[in-house]
Amino acid sequence: MTPLERMLSWHSNWSLNDGYVKCKACGAMQAESAKENKFPHTETCSVVRLNQSPWQLLDEVRMAFESTENTKS
Ligand SMILES: [Zn+2]
């Protein structure tokens, strides 16, 4: 996956606003300061089974972009 594809994939499940990540499937939100906690999905949320932290995924997107920058120079 390219960094851009990773980012688009992230945005298909999550949105980021004012330091909060929101799950697009169930509408649950989590502040960045609570990123070490389990994401508060509703029990019926379709994303919860992936058991992924949106903050962790976002870090991976950021690192993917950074490694692209590094290989350019
Ligand atoms: Zn959810």
N, CA, C, O and the ligand as a Tripos MOL2 file, in Angstrom:
@<TRIPOS>MOLECULE
protein
  293   291    74     0     0
PROTEIN
NO_CHARGES

@<TRIPOS>ATOM
      1 N           0.8420   -1.2040    0.0000 N.3       1 MET1
      2 CA          0.0000    0.0000    0.0000 C.3       1 MET1
      3 C           0.8770    1.2530    0.0000 C.2       1 MET1
      4 O           1.8530    1.3250    0.7460 O.2       1 MET1
      5 N           0.5430    2.2170   -0.8120 N.am      2 THR2
      6 CA          1.2850    3.4770   -0.7870 C.3       2 THR2
      7 C           0.8250    4.2930    0.4260 C.2       2 THR2
      8 O          -0.2500    4.0470    0.9740 O.2       2 THR2
      9 N           1.6430    5.2630    0.8390 N.am      3 PRO3
     10 CA          1.2290    6.1190    1.9620 C.3       3 PRO3
     11 C          -0.1260    6.7720    1.7240 C.2       3 PRO3
     12 O          -0.9350    6.8950    2.6430 O.2       3 PRO3
     13 N          -0.3670    7.1880    0.4860 N.am      4 LEU4
     14 CA         -1.6500    7.8320    0.1840 C.3       4 LEU4
     15 C          -2.8050    6.8480    0.3400 C.2       4 LEU4
     16 O          -3.8610    7.1980    0.8680 O.2       4 LEU4
     17 N          -2.6030    5.6350   -0.1130 N.am      5 GLU5
     18 CA         -3.6460    4.6150    0.0320 C.3       5 GLU5
     19 C          -3.9140    4.3070    1.5100 C.2       5 GLU5
     20 O          -5.0570    4.1120    1.9240 O.2       5 GLU5
     21 N          -2.8330    4.2690    2.2900 N.am      6 ARG6
     22 CA         -2.9990    4.0700    3.7350 C.3       6 ARG6
     23 C          -3.8370    5.1830    4.3380 C.2       6 ARG6
     24 O          -4.7140    4.9400    5.1670 O.2       6 ARG6
     25 N          -3.5540    6.4170    3.9090 N.am      7 MET7
     26 CA         -4.2690    7.5590    4.4690 C.3       7 MET7
     27 C          -5.7420    7.5030    4.0760 C.2       7 MET7
     28 O          -6.6200    7.7510    4.9030 O.2       7 MET7
     29 N          -6.0090    7.1760    2.8060 N.am      8 LEU8
     30 CA         -7.3960    7.1010    2.3500 C.3       8 LEU8
     31 C          -8.1410    5.9830    3.0760 C.2       8 LEU8
     32 O          -9.3170    6.1220    3.4140 O.2       8 LEU8
     33 N          -7.4430    4.8760    3.3080 N.am      9 SER9
     34 CA         -8.0360    3.7680    4.0300 C.3       9 SER9
     35 C          -8.3780    4.1830    5.4640 C.2       9 SER9
     36 O          -9.4380    3.8360    5.9840 O.2       9 SER9
     37 N          -7.4660    4.9270    6.0950 N.am     10 TRP10
     38 CA         -7.7230    5.4330    7.4450 C.3      10 TRP10
     39 C          -8.9710    6.3100    7.4440 C.2      10 TRP10
     40 O          -9.8380    6.1860    8.3090 O.2      10 TRP10
     41 N          -9.0400    7.1950    6.4570 N.am     11 HIS11
     42 CA        -10.1690    8.1290    6.4070 C.3      11 HIS11
     43 C         -11.4830    7.4560    6.0470 C.2      11 HIS11
     44 O         -12.5470    8.0460    6.2380 O.2      11 HIS11
     45 N         -11.4340    6.2380    5.5320 N.am     12 SER12
     46 CA        -12.6880    5.5430    5.2460 C.3      12 SER12
     47 C         -13.3160    5.0130    6.5330 C.2      12 SER12
     48 O         -14.5250    4.7880    6.5870 O.2      12 SER12
     49 N         -12.4940    4.8110    7.5740 N.am     13 ASN13
     50 CA        -13.0310    4.3080    8.8440 C.3      13 ASN13
     51 C         -13.1110    5.3660    9.9340 C.2      13 ASN13
     52 O         -13.9310    5.2580   10.8450 O.2      13 ASN13
     53 N         -12.2630    6.3910    9.8470 N.am     14 TRP14
     54 CA        -12.1220    7.3530   10.9370 C.3      14 TRP14
     55 C         -12.1310    8.7740   10.4190 C.2      14 TRP14
     56 O         -11.8350    9.0140    9.2480 O.2      14 TRP14
     57 N         -12.4690    9.7170   11.2800 N.am     15 SER15
     58 CA        -12.2390   11.1170   10.9520 C.3      15 SER15
     59 C         -11.5670   11.7880   12.1410 C.2      15 SER15
     60 O         -11.7130   11.3450   13.2800 O.2      15 SER15
     61 N         -10.8470   12.8350   11.8740 N.am     16 LEU16
     62 CA        -10.0670   13.5220   12.9010 C.3      16 LEU16
     63 C         -10.5310   14.9630   12.9780 C.2      16 LEU16
     64 O         -10.5900   15.6640   11.9680 O.2      16 LEU16
     65 N         -10.8620   15.4050   14.1970 N.am     17 ASN17
     66 CA        -11.3800   16.7490   14.3690 C.3      17 ASN17
     67 C         -11.0420   17.2740   15.7640 C.2      17 ASN17
     68 O         -11.4040   16.6610   16.7680 O.2      17 ASN17
     69 N         -10.3460   18.4090   15.8210 N.am     18 ASP18
     70 CA        -10.0300   19.0340   17.1110 C.3      18 ASP18
     71 C          -9.3640   18.0830   18.0980 C.2      18 ASP18
     72 O          -9.6590   18.1310   19.2920 O.2      18 ASP18
     73 N          -8.4730   17.2210   17.6220 N.am     19 GLY19
     74 CA         -7.7780   16.3090   18.5210 C.3      19 GLY19
     75 C          -8.5880   15.0930   18.9220 C.2      19 GLY19
     76 O          -8.1690   14.3160   19.7800 O.2      19 GLY19
     77 N          -9.7510   14.9260   18.3030 N.am     20 TYR20
     78 CA        -10.5770   13.7380   18.5570 C.3      20 TYR20
     79 C         -10.6450   12.8870   17.2990 C.2      20 TYR20
     80 O         -10.8130   13.4060   16.1960 O.2      20 TYR20
     81 N         -10.5150   11.5810   17.4720 N.am     21 VAL21
     82 CA        -10.7900   10.6750   16.3650 C.3      21 VAL21
     83 C         -12.2010   10.1510   16.5340 C.2      21 VAL21
     84 O         -12.6150    9.7720   17.6300 O.2      21 VAL21
     85 N         -12.9360   10.1370   15.4250 N.am     22 LYS22
     86 CA        -14.2970    9.6380   15.4570 C.3      22 LYS22
     87 C         -14.4090    8.4110   14.5640 C.2      22 LYS22
     88 O         -13.9100    8.4030   13.4390 O.2      22 LYS22
     89 N         -15.0700    7.3730   15.0730 N.am     23 CYS23
     90 CA        -15.3340    6.1780   14.2760 C.3      23 CYS23
     91 C         -16.5320    6.4680   13.3730 C.2      23 CYS23
     92 O         -17.6110    6.8180   13.8510 O.2      23 CYS23
     93 N         -16.3290    6.3190   12.0640 N.am     24 LYS24
     94 CA        -17.4150    6.6470   11.1370 C.3      24 LYS24
     95 C         -18.5430    5.6220   11.2070 C.2      24 LYS24
     96 O         -19.6800    5.9210   10.8440 O.2      24 LYS24
     97 N         -18.2280    4.4150   11.6730 N.am     25 ALA25
     98 CA        -19.2460    3.3650   11.7110 C.3      25 ALA25
     99 C         -20.2190    3.5530   12.8750 C.2      25 ALA25
    100 O         -21.4270    3.3940   12.6960 O.2      25 ALA25
    101 N         -19.7110    3.8920   14.0720 N.am     26 CYS26
    102 CA        -20.6080    3.9800   15.2340 C.3      26 CYS26
    103 C         -20.6680    5.3830   15.8360 C.2      26 CYS26
    104 O         -21.5110    5.6440   16.6940 O.2      26 CYS26
    105 N         -19.7960    6.2820   15.4070 N.am     27 GLY27
    106 CA        -19.8480    7.6490   15.8980 C.3      27 GLY27
    107 C         -19.1200    7.8650   17.2140 C.2      27 GLY27
    108 O         -19.1350    8.9720   17.7510 O.2      27 GLY27
    109 N         -18.4730    6.8100   17.7510 N.am     28 ALA28
    110 CA        -17.7270    6.9580   19.0000 C.3      28 ALA28
    111 C         -16.5180    7.8610   18.7760 C.2      28 ALA28
    112 O         -15.9150    7.8620   17.7030 O.2      28 ALA28
    113 N         -16.1760    8.6280   19.8100 N.am     29 MET29
    114 CA        -15.0510    9.5400   19.7040 C.3      29 MET29
    115 C         -14.0530    9.2920   20.8270 C.2      29 MET29
    116 O         -14.4120    8.8400   21.9140 O.2      29 MET29
    117 N         -12.7870    9.6000   20.5360 N.am     30 GLN30
    118 CA        -11.7530    9.4620   21.5570 C.3      30 GLN30
    119 C         -10.7490   10.5920   21.3980 C.2      30 GLN30
    120 O         -10.3000   10.8910   20.2910 O.2      30 GLN30
    121 N         -10.4020   11.2170   22.5250 N.am     31 ALA31
    122 CA         -9.4100   12.2840   22.5100 C.3      31 ALA31
    123 C          -8.0140   11.6920   22.3880 C.2      31 ALA31
    124 O          -7.7630   10.5620   22.8050 O.2      31 ALA31
    125 N          -7.1090   12.4770   21.8080 N.am     32 GLU32
    126 CA         -5.7410   11.9810   21.6640 C.3      32 GLU32
    127 C          -5.1290   11.6740   23.0260 C.2      32 GLU32
    128 O          -4.3140   10.7590   23.1490 O.2      32 GLU32
    129 N          -5.5170   12.4340   24.0490 N.am     33 SER33
    130 CA         -4.9670   12.2050   25.3880 C.3      33 SER33
    131 C          -5.3720   10.8490   25.9600 C.2      33 SER33
    132 O          -4.7680   10.3690   26.9200 O.2      33 SER33
    133 N          -6.4050   10.2290   25.3610 N.am     34 ALA34
    134 CA         -6.8770    8.9200   25.8390 C.3      34 ALA34
    135 C          -6.4730    7.8010   24.9000 C.2      34 ALA34
    136 O          -7.0370    6.7080   24.9500 O.2      34 ALA34
    137 N          -5.4980    8.0670   24.0430 N.am     35 LYS35
    138 CA         -5.1750    7.1100   22.9840 C.3      35 LYS35
    139 C          -4.6370    5.7830   23.4770 C.2      35 LYS35
    140 O          -4.6470    4.7970   22.7400 O.2      35 LYS35
    141 N          -4.1620    5.7460   24.7290 N.am     36 GLU36
    142 CA         -3.6680    4.4780   25.2690 C.3      36 GLU36
    143 C          -4.8240    3.5560   25.6570 C.2      36 GLU36
    144 O          -4.6310    2.3540   25.8420 O.2      36 GLU36
    145 N          -6.0170    4.1220   25.7800 N.am     37 ASN37
    146 CA         -7.1810    3.3210   26.1640 C.3      37 ASN37
    147 C          -7.7790    2.6200   24.9460 C.2      37 ASN37
    148 O          -7.5040    2.9780   23.8010 O.2      37 ASN37
    149 N          -8.6040    1.6140   25.2270 N.am     38 LYS38
    150 CA         -9.3310    0.9430   24.1640 C.3      38 LYS38
    151 C         -10.3060    1.9430   23.5490 C.2      38 LYS38
    152 O         -10.9230    2.7320   24.2650 O.2      38 LYS38
    153 N         -10.4440    1.9100   22.2430 N.am     39 PHE39
    154 CA        -11.3580    2.8430   21.5950 C.3      39 PHE39
    155 C         -12.8050    2.4920   21.9600 C.2      39 PHE39
    156 O         -13.1980    1.3290   21.8760 O.2      39 PHE39
    157 N         -13.5970    3.4920   22.3630 N.am     40 PRO40
    158 CA        -14.9590    3.2220   22.9010 C.3      40 PRO40
    159 C         -16.0250    2.9880   21.8420 C.2      40 PRO40
    160 O         -17.0350    3.6910   21.8150 O.2      40 PRO40
    161 N         -15.8110    2.0000   20.9610 N.am     41 HIS41
    162 CA        -16.8480    1.6550   19.9840 C.3      41 HIS41
    163 C         -18.1040    1.1650   20.6960 C.2      41 HIS41
    164 O         -18.0420    0.7110   21.8390 O.2      41 HIS41
    165 N         -19.2410    1.2610   20.0160 N.am     42 THR42
    166 CA        -20.4380    0.5960   20.5170 C.3      42 THR42
    167 C         -20.2850   -0.9100   20.2630 C.2      42 THR42
    168 O         -19.4820   -1.3270   19.4290 O.2      42 THR42
    169 N         -21.0500   -1.7020   20.9800 N.am     43 GLU43
    170 CA        -20.9090   -3.1580   20.8590 C.3      43 GLU43
    171 C         -21.2470   -3.6600   19.4730 C.2      43 GLU43
    172 O         -20.7440   -4.6960   19.0400 O.2      43 GLU43
    173 N         -22.0960   -2.9290   18.7800 N.am     44 THR44
    174 CA        -22.5570   -3.3900   17.4660 C.3      44 THR44
    175 C         -21.7070   -2.8330   16.3250 C.2      44 THR44
    176 O         -21.9710   -3.1180   15.1560 O.2      44 THR44
    177 N         -20.7020   -2.0510   16.6570 N.am     45 CYS45
    178 CA        -19.9010   -1.4120   15.6180 C.3      45 CYS45
    179 C         -19.1700   -2.4540   14.7660 C.2      45 CYS45
    180 O         -18.6310   -3.4350   15.2790 O.2      45 CYS45
    181 N         -19.1680   -2.2150   13.4640 N.am     46 SER46
    182 CA        -18.5270   -3.1650   12.5510 C.3      46 SER46
    183 C         -17.0090   -3.0260   12.5470 C.2      46 SER46
    184 O         -16.3050   -3.9260   12.0900 O.2      46 SER46
    185 N         -16.5010   -1.9040   13.0530 N.am     47 VAL47
    186 CA        -15.0620   -1.6680   13.0440 C.3      47 VAL47
    187 C         -14.4010   -2.2730   14.2910 C.2      47 VAL47
    188 O         -13.2050   -2.5640   14.2820 O.2      47 VAL47
    189 N         -15.1830   -2.4610   15.3600 N.am     48 VAL48
    190 CA        -14.6290   -2.9040   16.6320 C.3      48 VAL48
    191 C         -13.9120   -4.2470   16.5030 C.2      48 VAL48
    192 O         -12.9330   -4.5020   17.2040 O.2      48 VAL48
    193 N         -14.3930   -5.0900   15.6210 N.am     49 ARG49
    194 CA        -13.7900   -6.4310   15.4810 C.3      49 ARG49
    195 C         -12.3660   -6.3580   14.9250 C.2      49 ARG49
    196 O         -11.5770   -7.2830   15.1200 O.2      49 ARG49
    197 N         -12.0340   -5.2690   14.2370 N.am     50 LEU50
    198 CA        -10.6750   -5.1130   13.7210 C.3      50 LEU50
    199 C          -9.6840   -4.9320   14.8640 C.2      50 LEU50
    200 O          -8.4940   -5.2180   14.7350 O.2      50 LEU50
    201 N         -10.2180   -4.4400   16.0050 N.am     51 ASN51
    202 CA         -9.4010   -4.2910   17.2020 C.3      51 ASN51
    203 C          -8.1240   -3.4890   16.9480 C.2      51 ASN51
    204 O          -7.0410   -3.8590   17.4000 O.2      51 ASN51
    205 N          -8.2740   -2.3900   16.2190 N.am     52 GLN52
    206 CA         -7.1250   -1.5520   15.9180 C.3      52 GLN52
    207 C          -7.3120   -0.1850   16.5510 C.2      52 GLN52
    208 O          -8.4180    0.3550   16.5820 O.2      52 GLN52
    209 N          -6.2320    0.3580   17.0470 N.am     53 SER53
    210 CA         -6.2920    1.7090   17.5780 C.3      53 SER53
    211 C          -6.1350    2.7010   16.4310 C.2      53 SER53
    212 O          -5.1580    2.6340   15.6850 O.2      53 SER53
    213 N          -7.0940    3.6280   16.2830 N.am     54 PRO54
    214 CA         -6.9690    4.6030   15.1930 C.3      54 PRO54
    215 C          -5.7050    5.4480   15.3250 C.2      54 PRO54
    216 O          -5.1360    5.8900   14.3270 O.2      54 PRO54
    217 N          -5.2670    5.6700   16.5740 N.am     55 TRP55
    218 CA         -4.0590    6.4790   16.7900 C.3      55 TRP55
    219 C          -2.8240    5.7290   16.3200 C.2      55 TRP55
    220 O          -1.9130    6.3040   15.7250 O.2      55 TRP55
    221 N          -2.8160    4.4290   16.6010 N.am     56 GLN56
    222 CA         -1.7230    3.5820   16.1280 C.3      56 GLN56
    223 C          -1.6840    3.5790   14.6000 C.2      56 GLN56
    224 O          -0.6220    3.7130   13.9920 O.2      56 GLN56
    225 N          -2.8540    3.4240   13.9950 N.am     57 LEU57
    226 CA         -2.9380    3.4090   12.5330 C.3      57 LEU57
    227 C          -2.4860    4.7390   11.9470 C.2      57 LEU57
    228 O          -1.8150    4.7920   10.9170 O.2      57 LEU57
    229 N          -2.8720    5.8150   12.6340 N.am     58 LEU58
    230 CA         -2.4990    7.1500   12.1630 C.3      58 LEU58
    231 C          -0.9780    7.3370   12.2340 C.2      58 LEU58
    232 O          -0.3750    7.9500   11.3530 O.2      58 LEU58
    233 N          -0.3820    6.8070   13.2800 N.am     59 ASP59
    234 CA          1.0770    6.8420   13.3920 C.3      59 ASP59
    235 C           1.7250    6.0930   12.2260 C.2      59 ASP59
    236 O           2.7260    6.5360   11.6630 O.2      59 ASP59
    237 N           1.1290    4.9490   11.8780 N.am     60 GLU60
    238 CA          1.6750    4.1630   10.7680 C.3      60 GLU60
    239 C           1.5700    4.9260    9.4510 C.2      60 GLU60
    240 O           2.4730    4.8590    8.6170 O.2      60 GLU60
    241 N           0.4610    5.6560    9.2640 N.am     61 VAL61
    242 CA          0.2990    6.4810    8.0650 C.3      61 VAL61
    243 C           1.3910    7.5530    8.0320 C.2      61 VAL61
    244 O           2.0380    7.7750    7.0090 O.2      61 VAL61
    245 N           1.5750    8.2050    9.1760 N.am     62 ARG62
    246 CA          2.5810    9.2650    9.2640 C.3      62 ARG62
    247 C           3.9800    8.7090    8.9620 C.2      62 ARG62
    248 O           4.7610    9.3240    8.2350 O.2      62 ARG62
    249 N           4.2780    7.5430    9.5300 N.am     63 MET63
    250 CA          5.6050    6.9540    9.3080 C.3      63 MET63
    251 C           5.7790    6.5340    7.8540 C.2      63 MET63
    252 O           6.8790    6.6260    7.3100 O.2      63 MET63
    253 N           4.7060    6.0760    7.2240 N.am     64 ALA64
    254 CA          4.7850    5.6940    5.8140 C.3      64 ALA64
    255 C           5.1480    6.9070    4.9610 C.2      64 ALA64
    256 O           5.9580    6.8090    4.0390 O.2      64 ALA64
    257 N           4.5310    8.0650    5.2830 N.am     65 PHE65
    258 CA          4.8610    9.2880    4.5530 C.3      65 PHE65
    259 C           6.2980    9.7180    4.8210 C.2      65 PHE65
    260 O           7.0020   10.1600    3.9140 O.2      65 PHE65
    261 N           6.7270    9.5840    6.0760 N.am     66 GLU66
    262 CA          8.0870   10.0050    6.4220 C.3      66 GLU66
    263 C           9.1330    9.1430    5.7200 C.2      66 GLU66
    264 O          10.1650    9.6520    5.2820 O.2      66 GLU66
    265 N           8.8740    7.8520    5.6110 N.am     67 SER67
    266 CA          9.8670    6.9960    4.9450 C.3      67 SER67
    267 C           9.9120    7.3020    3.4450 C.2      67 SER67
    268 O          10.9530    7.1460    2.8070 O.2      67 SER67
    269 N           8.7690    7.7400    2.8840 N.am     68 THR68
    270 CA          8.7710    8.1490    1.4820 C.3      68 THR68
    271 C           9.6310    9.3920    1.2890 C.2      68 THR68
    272 O          10.3920    9.5030    0.3270 O.2      68 THR68
    273 N           9.4860   10.3370    2.2460 N.am     69 GLU69
    274 CA         10.2960   11.5610    2.1940 C.3      69 GLU69
    275 C          11.7730   11.2110    2.2190 C.2      69 GLU69
    276 O          12.5710   11.7850    1.4780 O.2      69 GLU69
    277 N          12.1280   10.2660    3.0740 N.am     70 ASN70
    278 CA         13.5330    9.9080    3.2390 C.3      70 ASN70
    279 C          14.1260    9.2680    1.9870 C.2      70 ASN70
    280 O          15.2840    9.5110    1.6480 O.2      70 ASN70
    281 N          13.3340    8.4560    1.3060 N.am     71 THR71
    282 CA         13.8820    7.7900    0.1310 C.3      71 THR71
    283 C          14.0070    8.7380   -1.0490 C.2      71 THR71
    284 O          14.7600    8.4740   -1.9850 O.2      71 THR71
    285 N          13.2620    9.8560   -1.0050 N.am     72 LYS72
    286 CA         13.3300   10.8330   -2.0910 C.3      72 LYS72
    287 C          14.6840   11.5140   -2.1350 C.2      72 LYS72
    288 O          15.2160   11.7720   -3.2150 O.2      72 LYS72
    289 N          15.2520   11.8100   -0.9630 N.am     73 SER73
    290 CA         16.4640   12.6270   -0.9320 C.3      73 SER73
    291 C          17.7350   11.7960   -1.0420 C.2      73 SER73
    292 O          18.8360   12.3470   -1.0300 O.2      73 SER73
    293 ZN        -16.9590    2.1390   15.9610 Zn       74 ZN74
@<TRIPOS>BOND
     1     1     2 1
     2     2     3 1
     3     3     4 2
     4     3     5 am
     5     5     6 1
     6     6     7 1
     7     7     8 2
     8     7     9 am
     9     9    10 1
    10    10    11 1
    11    11    12 2
    12    11    13 am
    13    13    14 1
    14    14    15 1
    15    15    16 2
    16    15    17 am
    17    17    18 1
    18    18    19 1
    19    19    20 2
    20    19    21 am
    21    21    22 1
    22    22    23 1
    23    23    24 2
    24    23    25 am
    25    25    26 1
    26    26    27 1
    27    27    28 2
    28    27    29 am
    29    29    30 1
    30    30    31 1
    31    31    32 2
    32    31    33 am
    33    33    34 1
    34    34    35 1
    35    35    36 2
    36    35    37 am
    37    37    38 1
    38    38    39 1
    39    39    40 2
    40    39    41 am
    41    41    42 1
    42    42    43 1
    43    43    44 2
    44    43    45 am
    45    45    46 1
    46    46    47 1
    47    47    48 2
    48    47    49 am
    49    49    50 1
    50    50    51 1
    51    51    52 2
    52    51    53 am
    53    53    54 1
    54    54    55 1
    55    55    56 2
    56    55    57 am
    57    57    58 1
    58    58    59 1
    59    59    60 2
    60    59    61 am
    61    61    62 1
    62    62    63 1
    63    63    64 2
    64    63    65 am
    65    65    66 1
    66    66    67 1
    67    67    68 2
    68    67    69 am
    69    69    70 1
    70    70    71 1
    71    71    72 2
    72    71    73 am
    73    73    74 1
    74    74    75 1
    75    75    76 2
    76    75    77 am
    77    77    78 1
    78    78    79 1
    79    79    80 2
    80    79    81 am
    81    81    82 1
    82    82    83 1
    83    83    84 2
    84    83    85 am
    85    85    86 1
    86    86    87 1
    87    87    88 2
    88    87    89 am
    89    89    90 1
    90    90    91 1
    91    91    92 2
    92    91    93 am
    93    93    94 1
    94    94    95 1
    95    95    96 2
    96    95    97 am
    97    97    98 1
    98    98    99 1
    99    99   100 2
   100    99   101 am
   101   101   102 1
   102   102   103 1
   103   103   104 2
   104   103   105 am
   105   105   106 1
   106   106   107 1
   107   107   108 2
   108   107   109 am
   109   109   110 1
   110   110   111 1
   111   111   112 2
   112   111   113 am
   113   113   114 1
   114   114   115 1
   115   115   116 2
   116   115   117 am
   117   117   118 1
   118   118   119 1
   119   119   120 2
   120   119   121 am
   121   121   122 1
   122   122   123 1
   123   123   124 2
   124   123   125 am
   125   125   126 1
   126   126   127 1
   127   127   128 2
   128   127   129 am
   129   129   130 1
   130   130   131 1
   131   131   132 2
   132   131   133 am
   133   133   134 1
   134   134   135 1
   135   135   136 2
   136   135   137 am
   137   137   138 1
   138   138   139 1
   139   139   140 2
   140   139   141 am
   141   141   142 1
   142   142   143 1
   143   143   144 2
   144   143   145 am
   145   145   146 1
   146   146   147 1
   147   147   148 2
   148   147   149 am
   149   149   150 1
   150   150   151 1
   151   151   152 2
   152   151   153 am
   153   153   154 1
   154   154   155 1
   155   155   156 2
   156   155   157 am
   157   157   158 1
   158   158   159 1
   159   159   160 2
   160   159   161 am
   161   161   162 1
   162   162   163 1
   163   163   164 2
   164   163   165 am
   165   165   166 1
   166   166   167 1
   167   167   168 2
   168   167   169 am
   169   169   170 1
   170   170   171 1
   171   171   172 2
   172   171   173 am
   173   173   174 1
   174   174   175 1
   175   175   176 2
   176   175   177 am
   177   177   178 1
   178   178   179 1
   179   179   180 2
   180   179   181 am
   181   181   182 1
   182   182   183 1
   183   183   184 2
   184   183   185 am
   185   185   186 1
   186   186   187 1
   187   187   188 2
   188   187   189 am
   189   189   190 1
   190   190   191 1
   191   191   192 2
   192   191   193 am
   193   193   194 1
   194   194   195 1
   195   195   196 2
   196   195   197 am
   197   197   198 1
   198   198   199 1
   199   199   200 2
   200   199   201 am
   201   201   202 1
   202   202   203 1
   203   203   204 2
   204   203   205 am
   205   205   206 1
   206   206   207 1
   207   207   208 2
   208   207   209 am
   209   209   210 1
   210   210   211 1
   211   211   212 2
   212   211   213 am
   213   213   214 1
   214   214   215 1
   215   215   216 2
   216   215   217 am
   217   217   218 1
   218   218   219 1
   219   219   220 2
   220   219   221 am
   221   221   222 1
   222   222   223 1
   223   223   224 2
   224   223   225 am
   225   225   226 1
   226   226   227 1
   227   227   228 2
   228   227   229 am
   229   229   230 1
   230   230   231 1
   231   231   232 2
   232   231   233 am
   233   233   234 1
   234   234   235 1
   235   235   236 2
   236   235   237 am
   237   237   238 1
   238   238   239 1
   239   239   240 2
   240   239   241 am
   241   241   242 1
   242   242   243 1
   243   243   244 2
   244   243   245 am
   245   245   246 1
   246   246   247 1
   247   247   248 2
   248   247   249 am
   249   249   250 1
   250   250   251 1
   251   251   252 2
   252   251   253 am
   253   253   254 1
   254   254   255 1
   255   255   256 2
   256   255   257 am
   257   257   258 1
   258   258   259 1
   259   259   260 2
   260   259   261 am
   261   261   262 1
   262   262   263 1
   263   263   264 2
   264   263   265 am
   265   265   266 1
   266   266   267 1
   267   267   268 2
   268   267   269 am
   269   269   270 1
   270   270   271 1
   271   271   272 2
   272   271   273 am
   273   273   274 1
   274   274   275 1
   275   275   276 2
   276   275   277 am
   277   277   278 1
   278   278   279 1
   279   279   280 2
   280   279   281 am
   281   281   282 1
   282   282   283 1
   283   283   284 2
   284   283   285 am
   285   285   286 1
   286   286   287 1
   287   287   288 2
   288   287   289 am
   289   289   290 1
   290   290   291 1
   291   291   292 2
@<TRIPOS>SUBSTRUCTURE
     1 MET1         2 RESIDUE 1 A MET
     2 THR2         6 RESIDUE 1 A THR
     3 PRO3        10 RESIDUE 1 A PRO
     4 LEU4        14 RESIDUE 1 A LEU
     5 GLU5        18 RESIDUE 1 A GLU
     6 ARG6        22 RESIDUE 1 A ARG
     7 MET7        26 RESIDUE 1 A MET
     8 LEU8        30 RESIDUE 1 A LEU
     9 SER9        34 RESIDUE 1 A SER
    10 TRP10       38 RESIDUE 1 A TRP
    11 HIS11       42 RESIDUE 1 A HIS
    12 SER12       46 RESIDUE 1 A SER
    13 ASN13       50 RESIDUE 1 A ASN
    14 TRP14       54 RESIDUE 1 A TRP
    15 SER15       58 RESIDUE 1 A SER
    16 LEU16       62 RESIDUE 1 A LEU
    17 ASN17       66 RESIDUE 1 A ASN
    18 ASP18       70 RESIDUE 1 A ASP
    19 GLY19       74 RESIDUE 1 A GLY
    20 TYR20       78 RESIDUE 1 A TYR
    21 VAL21       82 RESIDUE 1 A VAL
    22 LYS22       86 RESIDUE 1 A LYS
    23 CYS23       90 RESIDUE 1 A CYS
    24 LYS24       94 RESIDUE 1 A LYS
    25 ALA25       98 RESIDUE 1 A ALA
    26 CYS26      102 RESIDUE 1 A CYS
    27 GLY27      106 RESIDUE 1 A GLY
    28 ALA28      110 RESIDUE 1 A ALA
    29 MET29      114 RESIDUE 1 A MET
    30 GLN30      118 RESIDUE 1 A GLN
    31 ALA31      122 RESIDUE 1 A ALA
    32 GLU32      126 RESIDUE 1 A GLU
    33 SER33      130 RESIDUE 1 A SER
    34 ALA34      134 RESIDUE 1 A ALA
    35 LYS35      138 RESIDUE 1 A LYS
    36 GLU36      142 RESIDUE 1 A GLU
    37 ASN37      146 RESIDUE 1 A ASN
    38 LYS38      150 RESIDUE 1 A LYS
    39 PHE39      154 RESIDUE 1 A PHE
    40 PRO40      158 RESIDUE 1 A PRO
    41 HIS41      162 RESIDUE 1 A HIS
    42 THR42      166 RESIDUE 1 A THR
    43 GLU43      170 RESIDUE 1 A GLU
    44 THR44      174 RESIDUE 1 A THR
    45 CYS45      178 RESIDUE 1 A CYS
    46 SER46      182 RESIDUE 1 A SER
    47 VAL47      186 RESIDUE 1 A VAL
    48 VAL48      190 RESIDUE 1 A VAL
    49 ARG49      194 RESIDUE 1 A ARG
    50 LEU50      198 RESIDUE 1 A LEU
    51 ASN51      202 RESIDUE 1 A ASN
    52 GLN52      206 RESIDUE 1 A GLN
    53 SER53      210 RESIDUE 1 A SER
    54 PRO54      214 RESIDUE 1 A PRO
    55 TRP55      218 RESIDUE 1 A TRP
    56 GLN56      222 RESIDUE 1 A GLN
    57 LEU57      226 RESIDUE 1 A LEU
    58 LEU58      230 RESIDUE 1 A LEU
    59 ASP59      234 RESIDUE 1 A ASP
    60 GLU60      238 RESIDUE 1 A GLU
    61 VAL61      242 RESIDUE 1 A VAL
    62 ARG62      246 RESIDUE 1 A ARG
    63 MET63      250 RESIDUE 1 A MET
    64 ALA64      254 RESIDUE 1 A ALA
    65 PHE65      258 RESIDUE 1 A PHE
    66 GLU66      262 RESIDUE 1 A GLU
    67 SER67      266 RESIDUE 1 A SER
    68 THR68      270 RESIDUE 1 A THR
    69 GLU69      274 RESIDUE 1 A GLU
    70 ASN70      278 RESIDUE 1 A ASN
    71 THR71      282 RESIDUE 1 A THR
    72 LYS72      286 RESIDUE 1 A LYS
    73 SER73      290 RESIDUE 1 A SER
    74 ZN74       293 GROUP 0 **** ****
